[in-house]
Amino acid sequence: MLANGQTVIQLMERWAPKRLAVPDDRIGLQVGTLNKKLEKVLVALDVTDEVVEEAIEAQAGLIIAHHAVIFRPLKALRTDLPGGKLLEKLIKHDIAVYIAHTNLDIAEGGVNDMLADALALEDRQLLSETSRDPYRKLVVYVPHSHADAVSEALFQAGAGHIGAYSECSFQSEGTGTFTPSAVSQPFIGETGRREHVPEKRIETIVPAQLERQVIQAMRKAHPYEEPAFDLFPLELAGHAYGLGRIGKRSEPCTLRELIDEVKRVCEVPFVRFVGDEQQQVSKIAVLGGSGGRYLAQAQFAGADVMITGDVDYHAAHDAWAAGMSVIDPGHNIEKIMKKGVAERVGSMLQEQGYTTAILPSTVNTEVFKLG
């Protein structure tokens, strides 16, 4: 069974929801339509002419890319210029393009976690927090006979998580009253007669982004036509999300050894670096893409070295003066997302019985070369 484009992207956004992206980031569907069945999906870092040719040859109807194909507002769509010609080719071959950028960087298991995994960083934390999920308190009143079923439905839908604990709730006893009207179909009671029913008040905590699905699950499990429930905002800080990761190696190594490992795992022929090659490093910050502006945060967090791309001359000088090492393997190390996204989205599709293939692009879009 082939998945349509909407299904593929729903799964993608379940993992890397748009709400995680930094303001004004160019994400989402940029070219074409998702309203079609897909035999194959191509995952790419950049959308170049070579990547589009690869998608055509593979008969992929969708490209999931990390970097936007439309970054600046279009003032014209000229097919005699490279940008317009690329968009023309995508449209002529009915290839849609969907962008997951900073939302994929920030998501748990996203680009920065992929890089941290590749470098075996342990006890990792966020480098720069960007948002927190607000919490709600859900209170629902349930007859005793269905209290366990409703509680289970709430937990399965994502309610009840507090820190390292799950299935958290509080229950108390009470009496519910109601009078069914002539058009009602009451689970308990008779039309026109006030009922007094022993009920349980179930209280639990709900992440705001799961509010709709938790309420839907509650309604489905609840026996009443019109369940009585309340939803309250909470001041409690929710789950944190952010850019970059910082963690430790199980064993310290020299900066030179780390440089060689970065070149190997990130598949880059060279890096730029700042620092003493014989320095012992243990605490490491990593941020895919352009992370020079976060060097001070990495130093404040205690990093011995930061691995990121596009570090400018003055930022490198500041790091040097502060005694912090820097490894710059280039922006292109984010290509780790090609295999990571293909494996994760492909696995989610398989679990739901879809046969749509998710393929990592084999095109190298690194633009810089050594002269």
Disulfide bonds with the S-S distance in Angstrom:
none
